[in-house]
Amino acid sequence: MPHAYIVEAVRTAGGKRGGRLAGVHPVDLAAVSLDAVTQRSGIDPASIEDVVMGCVSQGGEQAMQVGRNAVLASKLLPQSTPAVTIDRQCGSSQQAIQFAAQAVMSGTQDVVIAAGVESMSRVPMGSTAMFHMKEGLGNYKSPGLEAKYPGIQWSQFMGAEMLAKKHGFSKDDLDRFALDSHRKAAAASGAGAFGQEIVGVTIDTAEGEACHTVDEGIRFDATLEGIAGVKLLSPEGSITAASSSQICDGSSAVLVVSEAALKAHGLTPIARIHNLTVTAGDPVIMLEEPLFATDRALQRAGMRIGDIDLYEVNEAFAPVPMAWLKHTGADPEKLNVNGGAIALGHPLGASGTKLMATLVHALKARGKRYGLQTMCEGGGVANVTIVEAL
């Protein structure tokens, strides 16, 4: 079977809700990553055959085909570059990578950018559903869906609490995991570990124009006492905002090409895509599916968890990667080595390509071979992508 290669992978530094990236329109924010991945790869922009853009809240400034609008706002891509916007919830841009790889592996296309964007400051999470409901324009839960799941309110917060309880994690366990995420992210940021993946975003500040290059959510002075003192989201639960992913603004992009394109354009790959898997399960607990998707991906790849050198498991809530570690028996020292979404933020539709940028550059920096990326997604879906660093 033909292979799909990653030539370059970039992301913006995360911006907190109402923070340093809140003044940037999401179309322009997405264009920054499209331009950066194109420029850094050295490919002729006219050679890019498609852009697959992940975005979850496709309303307001992210409506009207945000992927295509980002191409049109780009400084490098010609208007002849097609684009499509997709929604697989939190896994949207990881699915974008998989769609791009499938296009390349099928021989349909040779050069595709997989990307993602989410400005959670400017288009609040859930607003695309809540706005219509408040205006009397209908509910996404149909009569048929209600008949199958009567009285169920789909809630990732509820799913996180269910997951923590099922796997026996205490609030103290979750708080310690959250502290570790901040410590790893702070160490990575301080050591310049994100230098190869981050693209600067020009922003306006009270002091004048600046370039945003440092993840705004990292608590460099985080303590267990501080994290433990954060209010519970549910009085009877164990999850707090401190053990959950941060609301975040950001964009990211990955250039995926065929072997023929490598030769034709003189490109040097940094990774080969080794396996593509997506599965679905219980939509109520919702967040547990990465465990079973990983089992399936390893089986299909003919690999064991110990064959993987680094793992990126999205920290939507602390119990997700914790349950994943428990289920797979994976080495905790290989997990989210530069911190995760608890510290770095989770810009929904941008997180898939964001995590891939971190994963491939971390593999390269450490001289490691195989990396596995997975994340929980609304509706009980999960993607798994295994890559081989080159």
N, C-alpha and C positions, 0 to 999 in steps of 0.2 A: 504493500500500500504506500502511496506517496506520502511524504512527510510535510509537516507544517513547522516553520521556524519562527522564532521571535528574534527580531533584529534590534529592537529598542523598546524600552518601557519607561514611562515617565509619569509623574504625578505632581500636583501642586501640594504645597504644605497645607495642612488643614486649617480652617478658620473656625473659630467658635461661633455659636449663634449670636448674631448681632456684633460680631467681632471684625477682624481686619479685612475679611473678604466680603463682608455684608454689603459693601457699596458696589460690588462688581456684578453686573448682569450675568446670569448663568450662561447665556449664549456666548458672551465674550470670555467667560471663565473656561468654557469648553474649548473655545478656539485656541486659547493659550496652550493647552496640552496637545491639540492637533498640530499646531505649528511646531512645538518643541520636538515631538516624536518624529516629525518629518525632517526637520533641520538636523537633528542629532544623528539620524540614520544616514543622511547624505543622499537619500533617494530623490529622484526628480519628482516633484509634486504631481506632475501630470501623469505619472505612472500609477498613482493610487486609484484602484478600481472601485473601491467602496469604503464607506465609513459606517460601522455598526455602533450606535451610541446607546448605552444604557441610561435610563432615567426613570425614576419611580413616580414622582409627583408631576405628571405631565399636564399641568394647568398653569394659568397665568403666564409668567415669563418663561416657563418651560413647556408651553403649549405650542401648537402649530408646527410640530416636527422639529424639536430642538436640535436634533442631529444635523439636519439639513441647514438649519439656520446657523449653526456653528461653523459649518463648511463655508457658508456665504460670508460670515464674519471673519474668517481666517485671513491672515496676511499672506499665506503661501499657497493654499489649495485653490485650484481654479474652480470656477463655477460649474464646470463640467463634471466635477466629482460627485457621484451619487452618495446618498446617506439614508439611513433608516434608524428610527428610534424604537427601542424594545423595552419591555417591562417584565422582568422575572423577579420583581420585588428586590430584595437586597442583593440578589445574585445577578442583577441585570447586566452589568458589564463583564462579569465572569462568563455569562452566557454569550455576551458579545464576542469574547475570545473564542468560545467554542463554535459559534456560528462562523466566525472568520476562518478558523482552522478547518472546519468542514468544507467551506467554499474552496479553500486552497487544496485540501486533500482530495477533493472530488475532481479537481482540474477545471472547475468552473471559473475561478479567478486566481490570480497569482499574487496580488498585493492588496491587502485589506488592513485598514486601521480599526481595531476594536477599542472603544473608548467609553467613558461614562462621565456624567456630571450630575451634581445635585447642589443647589443652593437652598439649604434648609432654613436659612434666615429669610430669604425672599419668597420662597414657596413652601410654607410650613407643612410638615409631615401630616398626612391625612386630609389636607385641605381640599383635595380634588373630590373626595367623597363627601366630606362634611358640608362644603359649600352647597352642593346640590341638594343634600338632605334638608338643610336649613331653609332653602328656597322652595321646598316642596317639589323638587324635581326628581324624586324617587330615591330608592335605597338599592345599593348594590346587591343586597341579599334578596334573591328572587323567591317567589312562592315555592318553587321546586327545591331550592336550596334550603329553605326554612323547613320544608317537609322532611328532608333528610337529616337536618341538624337543628331540631326545634329548640328555640330559646338560647342557642349558642351565640355568644358575642365573641367574634374572632379577636383575640388579644394576645400580642406577643408578650406583654407583661405577665399575663396569666400563664402563658406557656412557660415562661422562664421560672415562675414560682413552682409550677407543676414539675418541671425538670429538676430543680434543686431538691424538691421533696422526694421525688422518685429515686434520685441517686444519693440521697442522704447527705447533702451539703448544708452545713450550718452557715449562718450569717458571718461568723468569724472566718470560715473557709473562703467565702466569697470575697470578703474584705481583704484577706491576705493575697488572694489572686490579683485583685485590683491594684494593690500596692506594688506587686511585682511587675505589673504591666507598666506602671508609671516609672519605676526604677529602671527597667530595661529601655524604655523609650528615652528617658533622660540621658542614660549612658550612651545610647546610640546617637542621639542628637548631638551631645557634647563631643563625641569622638568623630563627628562628620560622616557617620555611616550612611546617612541619607543623601549625601552630596551628589551621587551619580543618578539618583532617581528624581530628585526634586527640581522642578522648573519654577523660577521666580515669577511672581505676579505683581505687576506695577499697581500700587494702590495710593489713594490720597489719604493723608493723615493730618492731624492738627499741626504737625511740624513741617508739612509739605509732602511731596511725592516720595514714596519709599518702595522697596522691593520686598515682598513677603516671601520668606524662605524657611521659616521655622514653624513647626507644628504648634499651633497656639494652645492646644488643649493639654499639653504635657505639664504636669505639676512637678517641677524640678525639686520642690521641697516637700513632697508628699510624705505623710506619716500614717502609720496604722491608726493612731488615735484620731487623726483628722478624718480619715475615711470611715472609721467606725462610728463617728458622731453624726454622719449624714442620715437624715430622716428616712425611715422605711417608706416605700411606695405603697405598701399595704400593711395595715396594723398587724395582721396575722402572718405576714410573709417574712422573707429574708433578703429581698432585693432592694437596693437603694440606687439612687442616681450614680453613686460612686462605683458601684459594681456593674453598671450598665455602660453601653457605648455612648459616647458623647455626640450630641447633635452637632453637625459639621457641614461646612461648605467646602467644596473642592471639585476638581476634575482630574482625569487621568487618561492615559492612552497607551496602547501596545501595538506595534507594527508587526503583522503576521504575514509571512511570505512563503512561497513555494521554493523548492530547490532550483527550479528554472530561473526564478526571479533573482535568487542569490547570485547566480552566474551572470545573468543578463545585466544586472545593475552593479556588480562588483561589491555586494554587501557581505558583511561579516555577521553571522548569527551569534547570539548570546545564549540561546536555548532552543531545544527541540521539544515540541509538544508530544508527550508520550502516551497520554490517555485522556479521553473525554468521557465523563459520566454525568448523568443527571437522573435522580430518582425522586419519588414522592411517597409520602406516607400520611400519618395521622395529622389532619389539619387543625386539631384542637390543641394538643401539646405543641405542635407546630415546629418547635425548634430542635427536635431530636434527630431529624432526618440525616444530618451530616454523618452521624455514627454509622448508619446503615448504607449510605451512599459510599462511604469510604470502604466498607467491606466489599461492596460491589466493584468499585474501581480497582482495588488491589487484586481481586479475583480475575477481573478482565485483563489486567496488565501482567498477570502471572508473577506478582510481587507479594512480599510480606511487609508489614509496617516497619520492620527493622531495616529494610532496604532503602527506606527514605531518609535522606540526610537532614532536611528541614521541613517543618510544617507551618503553614499559615492557616489557622482556623479562626474565622472572624469572631471577635469578642463582642457580639451583639449584647450578650449578658454573660457574666462570668460563668454560670453553670453550663453554658454551651461548650466551650473548649474543655472545661473540667470534666464533663460527662464524656466528651470525645476521648480524652486521655484515658479515663477509666475503662471505657468500652474497648478501645483498640490496644491498650497496653503500650502505647507509644512512650517514648522517652521525653519527659517534661523539659529537659534541657534543649531539645530541638524545636520546641513550640514557640512561635511568635518571638523569635530571639531578639528582635528590635522593638518589642512592645506591640500592643494591639489597639483595637478601637476604643478600649476603655481609656487609654491615654491619648491616642492619636486622632480619635474621632472616626465616625462611620457616616460618610456622605452618601448613604444609600446607593443610588444608581452608579456612583463613581467607585464604590468600594472594591468591586471585582478586579478591575484593571489596576486599581491602587495597590491591592494586596499582591498582585502578580508583579508589579514593578518592584515592590519590596522584596519579594521572594527571589526573583532571578538575580537581582543585584546582591542580595545576601549570600546566595549560593556562590556567585562569582568571587565575592570578597573573601569567603572562607575556603575556597578551593574545593567545594562540595559538588556532588553530581546530581542527585535527584531531589526534587521538591514537590510537595503536595499542598494544594490549596483547596479549602472548602468553606462553605458558609451556609447557615440556616437562612431560609427564605419564607416569606409569608405564604400561608396555605399548606405548609408542611412539605416543601420542596427543598432539594439541596443539589448543588453542583459540586463536582470534584474534578480538578484538573491536575494531572501529574506532568511535570516538565523535567527535562534533562539538561543541565547546564553544559555549555560547550566552550 
